[in-house]
Amino acid sequence: MKPFWARALTRGLGLVSCVTVAACAAGEGGDGPGTAAAGAPPEPVPYRPGQTEAPMVPTPDPDAPLFGTEDPDPGPAPPQRCQKVDFLYVVDNSASMADKQQNLALSFDGFTRIVQDTLGTTDRQIMVVDTDDTNVGDELASEDGIEPDGCSGMIGAGLTMGELGAGCNISGSQRFLRDDQPHLAETFSCLARVGTLGDVDERPMDALLAATGAVPSGLGECNQGFLRDDAILVVTVITDEEDDKSLGDPADWKRALVDAKHGNEEAVVVLGLISDTQLPGGLPGGTCDELSGAYAPRLTSFVQSFELNSMGSVCAEDYSEFFAQAVSYIDTACDVFTPLR
């Protein structure tokens, strides 16, 4: 980029012809009268009527700025990029989801590394919820002597156990992971495998809105501390079925989620790994057949209603590319996000 003085010269400031201070003071340019030759001493300014002596041309200060002092008010500083991100994963726990949950678990480590490299933030919170309230995991855990707490079996409550009631060893009493979680990738892998004994009538949107407090849910303090006003929210919905059981419609779901972020849609990124059996051209990652996924127009409408959104096929053999590309939307959200103070 040209320095400021060079750009100023090209903007018609009338200084191109003023080769020396004397020439500018005399108001002349080029080689006409009053123009000092390069290297010649400055000529005195001519007498004017009423003057008793010729004013001398002042000697310029070599340290003075060429175009005067800098603007004392440079304007507001550029907005600071987001420092915090809340990740919510809504994972279908019905019978057909074992391989999809495995793909999610395997993609996490690479995804979180790209997020770190791109955003430069290490203040992340990660919560996983499933899509029903059947409490199968808690019932299995109770058989092993693990007592369920007051949040167990409630749709939208952050999970602390994986499939078959296996504890995932979350560090702390909260129902989500923080960056200081020991063995973060392994713990997420445990949570992502939510099991396949859930209700066949999946309700991912009910789970999402309850988890974020976007609708009254009775969860109370179960997920307290997860959704932060000064963080962007990244939601990932992973299901191979349509959601025709959750209350409301896509417009209602979007309105409630944006309201949970104080009306700031730019603070929300929505990612969808869903079935594409009837979408023209399918979705990136590979087309689902009729046995591996069902067309989900309501979920598609919800995801696409957000400016910052990305969709991929839940039937893809590997989710790594989908999540790698999704980072660009998270990066955009960071660029425009202004946290509440």
C-alpha positions in Angstrom: 0.0 0.0 0.0 1.2 3.5 -0.8 2.2 5.6 2.2 -0.3 8.3 3.2 1.6 11.1 1.6 1.9 9.3 -1.7 -1.9 8.6 -1.7 -2.6 12.3 -0.9 -0.5 13.4 -3.9 -2.6 11.4 -6.2 -5.9 12.7 -4.8 -5.5 16.2 -6.4 -4.3 18.1 -3.4 -2.5 20.6 -5.7 0.9 19.6 -4.4 2.3 17.9 -7.5 3.7 21.1 -9.0 5.0 22.5 -5.7 8.5 21.3 -6.0 9.8 23.5 -3.2 8.4 25.4 -0.2 9.1 28.7 -2.0 7.2 27.6 -5.1 4.2 26.7 -3.0 4.4 29.9 -1.0 4.5 31.9 -4.2 1.4 30.0 -5.6 3.3 29.0 -8.8 4.0 25.6 -10.3 5.9 24.1 -13.2 8.8 26.2 -14.6 6.9 29.6 -14.6 8.0 32.8 -12.8 8.6 32.4 -9.1 9.5 28.7 -9.3 12.7 27.8 -7.6 15.0 25.4 -9.3 15.8 22.2 -7.6 18.6 22.8 -5.1 18.4 26.6 -5.3 17.8 28.7 -2.2 14.2 30.0 -1.8 13.4 33.4 -3.3 11.9 36.0 -1.0 8.2 36.8 -1.4 7.7 40.2 -3.4 6.8 43.4 -1.6 3.1 44.2 -1.2 1.8 47.8 -0.9 2.1 49.2 2.6 4.9 46.8 3.7 8.3 48.2 4.8 10.3 45.0 4.2 9.9 41.7 2.5 8.7 38.9 4.6 11.1 36.0 4.7 10.0 32.5 3.9 10.0 30.5 7.1 12.4 27.6 7.3 10.4 24.3 7.3 10.7 22.0 10.3 12.2 18.8 9.0 10.5 16.8 11.7 7.0 18.3 11.1 4.4 16.0 9.4 4.2 16.7 5.7 0.4 17.3 5.9 -0.1 18.7 9.3 -0.8 17.0 12.6 -2.6 13.6 12.8 -6.3 13.5 13.5 -6.6 13.7 17.3 -9.7 11.6 17.1 -9.0 8.5 14.9 -12.5 7.2 15.6 -13.7 4.0 17.3 -11.3 1.0 17.5 -12.3 -1.9 15.2 -14.5 -4.4 16.9 -12.8 -7.2 18.9 -13.2 -10.7 17.6 -15.3 -13.1 19.7 -13.4 -14.6 22.6 -16.0 -17.3 23.6 -17.9 -19.9 21.7 -20.7 -22.2 23.0 -21.1 -25.5 21.0 -24.4 -27.4 21.3 -24.7 -30.8 19.7 -28.2 -32.3 19.3 -27.8 -35.9 18.5 -30.5 -38.4 17.5 -30.5 -41.4 19.8 -32.8 -43.7 17.8 -31.9 -47.2 16.5 -30.5 -46.2 13.1 -27.8 -43.7 14.5 -24.9 -45.9 15.7 -22.7 -45.3 12.7 -23.6 -41.6 12.6 -22.7 -41.1 16.3 -19.4 -42.9 15.6 -18.6 -40.4 12.7 -19.4 -37.5 15.0 -17.1 -38.8 17.7 -14.2 -39.3 15.2 -14.6 -35.9 13.7 -14.4 -33.9 16.9 -10.6 -33.7 17.4 -9.9 -32.4 13.9 -12.8 -29.9 14.1 -11.7 -28.5 17.4 -8.1 -28.1 16.2 -9.3 -26.1 13.1 -11.5 -23.9 15.4 -8.6 -23.2 17.6 -6.3 -22.4 14.7 -8.9 -20.2 13.0 -10.4 -18.3 15.9 -7.5 -18.3 18.3 -9.8 -18.7 21.2 -9.6 -21.4 23.9 -12.7 -20.4 25.8 -15.2 -22.9 24.5 -18.1 -24.8 26.1 -19.5 -28.0 24.6 -22.8 -29.6 25.5 -24.4 -32.7 24.0 -28.1 -33.5 24.3 -30.2 -36.3 22.7 -33.6 -36.1 21.2 -36.0 -37.6 23.7 -36.8 -38.0 27.4 -37.0 -41.8 27.7 -34.2 -41.9 30.3 -32.9 -45.2 29.0 -29.3 -44.4 29.9 -30.2 -43.4 33.5 -32.2 -46.6 34.0 -29.2 -48.7 32.8 -26.9 -46.7 35.0 -29.0 -47.2 38.0 -28.6 -51.0 37.5 -24.9 -50.3 38.0 -25.5 -48.4 41.2 -25.3 -44.9 39.7 -28.0 -42.7 41.1 -29.6 -40.3 38.6 -29.8 -36.6 39.6 -32.8 -34.3 39.2 -32.0 -33.4 35.6 -31.8 -37.0 34.3 -34.4 -38.0 31.8 -35.4 -34.5 30.9 -35.3 -33.5 27.3 -32.7 -30.9 26.6 -30.6 -31.6 29.7 -26.9 -31.8 29.0 -25.7 -35.4 29.0 -23.2 -36.7 31.4 -23.3 -40.3 30.3 -22.9 -42.1 26.9 -24.5 -45.2 25.5 -25.7 -47.9 27.9 -25.3 -45.6 30.9 -21.5 -45.3 30.8 -20.3 -42.3 32.7 -18.1 -39.9 30.7 -16.2 -38.3 33.6 -17.0 -34.7 33.0 -14.7 -32.5 35.1 -16.9 -30.4 37.5 -20.5 -30.5 38.4 -21.8 -28.8 35.2 -23.5 -30.8 32.4 -21.1 -29.6 29.7 -17.4 -29.6 28.8 -15.0 -26.8 29.2 -11.6 -26.3 27.6 -9.8 -27.4 30.7 -11.5 -30.8 30.6 -8.9 -33.5 30.8 -8.8 -35.7 27.7 -11.3 -33.5 26.0 -11.6 -35.5 22.8 -12.1 -38.8 24.6 -14.8 -37.3 26.8 -16.6 -35.8 23.9 -16.4 -39.1 22.1 -18.1 -40.8 25.0 -20.9 -38.2 25.1 -21.4 -38.2 21.3 -22.3 -41.9 21.4 -25.7 -41.2 23.0 -26.9 -44.6 22.3 -29.6 -46.1 20.1 -32.3 -47.0 22.5 -34.2 -43.7 22.4 -37.7 -42.9 21.2 -38.4 -43.4 17.5 -40.3 -40.1 17.6 -37.3 -37.9 17.7 -37.7 -34.3 18.9 -34.5 -32.5 18.2 -36.0 -29.0 18.1 -37.7 -29.5 21.5 -34.3 -30.6 22.8 -32.5 -27.7 21.3 -34.8 -25.0 22.6 -35.0 -26.6 26.0 -31.3 -26.9 26.3 -30.7 -23.2 25.5 -33.6 -22.0 27.7 -35.3 -20.6 24.6 -38.6 -22.1 25.8 -39.9 -23.0 29.3 -38.8 -26.5 30.0 -38.7 -27.2 33.7 -34.9 -27.8 33.4 -34.3 -25.1 36.0 -30.6 -24.9 36.8 -29.6 -28.1 34.9 -27.8 -26.4 32.1 -26.9 -23.2 34.1 -23.8 -21.5 32.8 -23.8 -23.0 29.3 -25.4 -20.2 27.2 -23.4 -17.1 27.7 -24.3 -13.6 26.5 -20.8 -12.8 25.5 -20.3 -15.9 23.4 -21.5 -16.9 20.0 -23.7 -20.1 19.8 -22.9 -22.9 17.4 -25.7 -25.5 17.1 -25.2 -28.8 15.3 -28.3 -31.0 14.7 -27.5 -34.6 13.7 -30.4 -36.8 12.8 -31.5 -39.1 9.9 -35.2 -38.4 10.5 -37.7 -35.5 10.1 -38.8 -33.6 13.2 -42.6 -33.7 13.0 -43.1 -34.1 16.8 -41.6 -31.0 18.3 -44.0 -28.2 19.1 -44.2 -25.3 16.6 -42.8 -24.9 13.1 -39.4 -23.7 11.7 -40.3 -20.1 12.0 -41.3 -20.6 15.7 -38.0 -22.5 16.4 -35.9 -19.8 14.8 -37.7 -17.0 16.6 -37.3 -18.7 20.0 -33.6 -19.4 19.5 -32.7 -15.9 18.3 -34.7 -14.5 21.2 -32.5 -16.6 23.5 -29.5 -14.7 22.1 -31.3 -11.4 22.8 -32.5 -10.9 19.2 -29.0 -11.1 17.7 -29.1 -13.6 14.8 -25.5 -12.8 14.0 -24.6 -14.6 17.3 -25.9 -17.9 16.1 -24.4 -20.4 13.6 -26.7 -23.4 12.7 -25.2 -26.6 11.2 -27.3 -29.5 10.1 -26.2 -33.1 9.3 -29.5 -34.4 8.0 -31.0 -36.7 5.4 -31.1 -35.5 1.8 -33.2 -38.2 0.1 -35.4 -35.6 -1.8 -33.1 -32.6 -2.1 -32.2 -31.8 -5.7 -28.6 -32.8 -6.1 -28.4 -34.1 -2.5 -26.1 -32.7 0.2 -22.3 -32.7 0.4 -21.1 -36.1 1.7 -23.3 -38.5 -0.1 -27.0 -39.3 -0.6 -29.0 -41.3 1.9 -31.1 -44.1 0.7 -34.6 -44.7 1.9 -33.4 -47.1 4.6 -30.7 -44.9 6.0 -32.5 -41.5 6.2 -35.8 -39.7 5.7 -36.3 -36.4 4.0 -36.6 -33.6 6.6 -38.1 -30.5 5.0 -38.9 -28.9 8.4 -35.4 -29.3 9.6 -34.0 -28.1 6.3 -36.2 -25.0 6.5 -35.0 -24.3 10.0 -31.3 -24.6 9.2 -31.5 -22.6 6.0 -33.5 -19.8 7.7 -30.3 -18.6 9.4 -27.8 -16.5 7.5 -24.9 -18.4 9.0 -25.8 -22.0 8.2 -24.3 -25.1 6.6 -25.9 -28.5 5.8 -24.3 -31.8 5.0 -25.5 -35.4 4.6 -25.9 -37.3 7.8 -25.1 -40.4 5.6 -21.6 -39.2 4.8 -18.9 -41.8 5.6 -16.8 -39.0 7.3 -18.0 -35.7 8.8 -14.5 -34.1 8.8 -14.9 -32.2 5.6 -18.3 -30.9 6.6 -17.0 -29.5 9.9 -13.8 -28.1 8.3 -15.9 -26.1 5.9 -18.3 -25.0 8.7 -15.5 -23.2 10.5 -15.7 -20.4 7.9 -19.3 -19.6 9.1 -18.1 -19.6 12.7 -15.2 -17.3 11.7 -17.7 -14.9 10.0 -19.8 -14.9 13.2 -16.8 -13.9 15.2 -16.1 -11.0 12.8 -19.5 -9.4 13.2 -20.4 -10.4 16.8 -20.7 -7.7 19.4 -21.1 -9.2 22.9 -23.5 -7.8 25.4 -21.9 -5.8 28.1 
